[in-house]
Structure formats: C-alpha cells, structure tokens
Amino acid sequence: MIDAGLGGPNPCRIPRLIMKVRSRRCAFSLLELMAVITMIGVVAAVTMFRLNAIDRKAACETVIKQNVNLLQSAVERYRYEKNVFPAAIDQLVADGYLPTVPAEPEFFKYGYDPSSGVVSYSLR
C-alpha cells in the first residue's frame, strides 16, 4: 500500500478489492454541502431573531428607567408643594406637573404606591 504521509493509506489509492467495501468518493456531494449550508443558515436566522429581541428589551428597559425617574421627580415636586403624595400618576398631569403620562414600553409596566410615593416598574 502507498502511504499518503498522513499516518495511513490514501483511500483514493487502495487496491480494488478493498474499494468494494469502502466508498469510492473522496469528497462531499453537492447535496450534502447544500444541506449543511441550509442548516447553518437556519441556525443563524434564529440566533439573529433572538438577539434582536434582547436588544429591543434592553432599549425598552433604558426608556422605562428614564420615565420612572421623571415620574418620581414629578411626585417629589408634588409632595414638596402640597405636602401630600398624589393619589395617582394621572393627578400629576391634571395639576400640571407633567404634560402627559409617559407611555409604557413594550415589555414593562409602571407601578405607583400612593402611600409612600414610590414609582416602580416591572415586567409584563
């Protein structure tokens, strides 16, 4: 047998008797390559979709943190001027402390405790 220098016989040069037992090809077929490329494409598409959703959630969390700080500041101004916490966040708009109540982002919702005046957020 002829050694290919890679630690074993070269399968393309094995005598004909052994070739009947082994496969005659030394490369992948076009169908096999296309199947592998398709699977890699599907995995890449699913991964990109998941990463996009994670980015959107992080952006929404940044927005809601800023909105909570804005609402908390308005609650504190209300308390400073009227010496009582507002009954609801909508009261801040009615009394002119906010132009509008900020919209809730896609993944989060606001929470407000009128007894302590704490504005918070949580996942939907």
C-alpha positions in Angstrom: 0.0 0.0 0.0 1.1 3.5 -0.6 1.3 5.9 2.3 0.0 9.4 1.8 2.2 10.7 4.6 -0.8 11.4 6.9 -0.5 8.3 9.1 -2.5 5.9 6.9 -3.2 4.7 3.5 -4.8 7.2 1.0 -8.4 6.0 0.4 -8.2 7.0 -3.3 -5.3 4.6 -3.9 -6.5 1.5 -2.1 -6.5 -1.7 -4.2 -9.8 -2.6 -6.0 -10.6 -5.5 -3.6 -10.8 -3.2 -0.6 -12.5 -0.4 -2.7 -15.7 -2.6 -3.0 -16.1 -2.5 0.8 -15.2 1.2 1.1 -16.9 4.1 -0.6 -15.2 5.3 -3.8 -15.7 9.0 -3.2 -13.1 11.3 -1.6 -15.3 14.5 -1.3 -18.8 15.6 -0.3 -21.6 15.7 -2.8 -23.3 18.9 -3.7 -26.5 17.8 -1.9 -24.6 17.2 1.3 -23.0 20.6 1.1 -26.3 22.4 0.4 -27.9 20.6 3.4 -25.2 21.8 5.7 -25.3 25.3 4.4 -29.1 25.4 4.8 -28.8 24.2 8.4 -26.2 26.8 9.2 -28.5 29.5 7.7 -31.5 28.4 9.8 -29.4 28.5 13.0 -28.0 31.9 12.1 -31.5 33.3 11.4 -32.9 32.0 14.7 -29.9 33.4 16.6 -30.3 36.9 14.9 -34.0 36.9 15.8 -33.3 36.2 19.4 -30.5 38.8 19.6 -32.8 41.4 18.1 -35.5 40.7 20.8 -32.9 41.0 23.5 -31.7 44.4 22.1 -35.3 45.7 22.0 -35.9 44.6 25.6 -32.7 46.4 26.7 -33.7 49.5 24.9 -37.2 49.4 26.5 -35.6 49.0 29.9 -33.5 52.1 29.4 -36.6 54.1 28.4 -38.6 52.9 31.3 -35.8 53.7 33.8 -35.7 57.3 32.5 -39.5 57.5 32.6 -39.6 56.3 36.2 -37.0 58.9 37.2 -39.1 61.6 35.5 -42.3 60.4 37.3 -40.5 60.1 40.6 -39.2 63.7 40.2 -42.7 64.9 39.5 -44.1 63.0 42.5 -41.4 64.6 44.7 -42.2 68.1 43.4 -45.9 67.5 44.1 -45.2 66.4 47.6 -42.9 69.4 48.2 -45.6 71.8 47.1 -48.8 70.2 48.5 -47.3 68.2 51.4 -49.1 65.0 50.4 -48.4 62.4 47.7 -50.7 62.3 44.7 -53.4 59.7 44.7 -52.5 58.5 41.2 -50.0 59.3 38.5 -52.8 60.9 36.4 -53.2 63.5 39.0 -49.7 64.8 38.2 -50.9 65.6 34.6 -54.2 67.2 35.9 -52.3 69.5 38.3 -49.6 70.5 35.6 -46.6 68.6 37.0 -46.3 66.6 33.8 -47.5 67.3 30.2 -48.6 63.7 29.7 -48.0 60.3 31.4 -45.2 58.6 29.6 -46.3 55.6 27.5 -45.4 52.2 28.9 -42.8 50.4 26.8 -43.5 47.0 25.2 -42.1 44.7 27.9 -42.7 46.7 31.1 -45.4 48.4 33.1 -45.4 51.2 35.8 -46.3 50.8 39.4 -47.1 53.5 41.9 -47.7 53.3 45.7 -49.6 56.4 46.8 -48.9 55.8 50.5 -45.1 56.1 50.0 -44.9 58.0 46.7 -42.6 55.4 45.1 -42.8 54.9 41.3 -41.5 51.5 40.1 -41.6 49.2 37.1 -42.0 45.5 36.4 -42.1 43.1 33.6 -45.4 42.4 31.9 
